[in-house]
Amino acid sequence: METLISVIGGANIDLSATLTDTFIASDSNPGHIEVGYGGVARNIAHNLSLLGAQTQLLTIFGDDLFGGLLRDYCKQQHIDVHLSDKESHLRSGIYLCINNHGGEMIAAVADTDVVRAITPEWLEKRSGDINRSDYIVADANISEDSIRWLMENVTVPLFIDGVSSTKAHRIVNALRKCKLPYVHSLKLNLKEALAVTESATYAEAAQRLLDMGAAHVYITMGGDGVYCRNAAEEWIFPALPGEIVNTTGAGDAFLAGVIYAYTKGIDFPQTAQYGLMAARATLMSSKAVNPEIGNILL
């Protein structure tokens, strides 16, 4: 039977600007601007669909032009959205980023208030469908209460992405409030991990997250690779070489690669190597999701 994965969180329109020369503050900078489809949860769902998983996205679309485009595009990419909703009083999510001429992000703004409509009550109505999945993925765009609901109510492996330093605090707060939190894996980047745990090193941050209730922790470190840890072992894998075109979506691809590896029966920590391959594929693409990722990993 085909693996079913539920992905819960944000779906956005991405506006990505990449400079053609050195950035000059408070000035108009020449560059290239691309419009695409993004959102952490949507990106993860898209990657998993390209990797052959049966994927359903649980998100909120605004009742506007962008919402219609997002919903239609998900369907075109074989992402099931029947458990998602359209809200007439909310605008669809928009993510705006500016990259330097080397493809590294300088700054970004995420307007994702629409996902506030994903409440514990909203999730409760879909609990049967969610728990019929083989794996569940959530991003920290959803509220702390909704993250906590997932930790306390899901019955299959739960993976959570930190999204940003600000939003990753929702994960830690939820872990601290749960009596028996169930989290299979947390994926945070180094900045997020240090910030939410008030740690000085990635190893210290990972241990604190394990102590809070995560079974596996993946801390991505950009060009320095990834640090992964569970109760029994810890590993560092170097980043894979490749030309960086655009960093948007690389972290989302990493988690999708990790989950894909688990669906194939690959154990920790080797799953991190699949995450690195997926991240490299995205870094070498101008899009938040590399449409060729399936040819690279499969």
Steps between C-alpha positions, in 0.01 A plus 500: 500500500623849413631702794257772611648816651298789646673838495355779713590868477557785260457541126621827352570685183878554490654822370875442468739780401863416420748784454740513208759704694594597856206609714466871570274588792231769461529486122345327200711197416506330158409132500258230395160447662316168481147414605448146623309271732629450852423470867694257718224238521410537133865469397543186709180352357611583145842340550343187648255477212787522252669222697201273450310531828124541520484844658216701646541864600298649783514878467288812465467679167377857479196560279701710257702470179806360677290249691348366180840477333647316798215251523505425127877460496491255790250287311719511189788367710285210628470646850162417655342814649153371585567547873603864449267800524441829322436803722323795342606750768874420483760572234730225379853469635782688329874448552745762373876442505804686372812302409847635436672442166635169634151369578524539878200657671549855630152552643148365479148589608229238556135607506344175621218614730259286300623184675363629830177341382665160559383465859485194729125485429568506124749215541266303727239488223761337276661278763383175345645587161821629657559185702433274203824636355829312522686819589397851605701816435428844646670835468522758776293747300204351686429614854656367818163358605465316170852361525421382851178337378701301246755394762225373727265344244687350207561127504757471219851652461486880522765720337517876568689776318609808696443750210674797672657601830184682601258222408716213627430623854147365450644148482698533822208661684272218386751235607526654845124506547439142384495228764605231255597669174541276197743636244691263276729766353571871525681687223640842580783702354789599725371851568158367597640223721732729696233765544218279626717299740724789612799280428858581404558199271300281266574194715364670809193618309429152366530342844257751648249428224535126566446562870178685417357202314630486145623155398726621217646844435642632173682835512590629156808723482511627142842447347610310810251220439268350760528384860260225599446335834277259689532336840757249378724677248602827339638572156620787283472468124669759276303697245514361148685706238304683233439842352259709708236668286238573766472403867120529527344162570823313575403432861155382394658264249734369770210392720317350202813299419522376859136389500537335159793299638289381793227385260765281333598337827825692542593558862640797687754651441530400133170681437696826537703416192181484293405835649831646386451364149154654483629832634780507243251437221300803611805723548591434137156609378348846467174361637401426861438142386725342238268321254781252431543391862340165426762423234776593744390298804307208352 
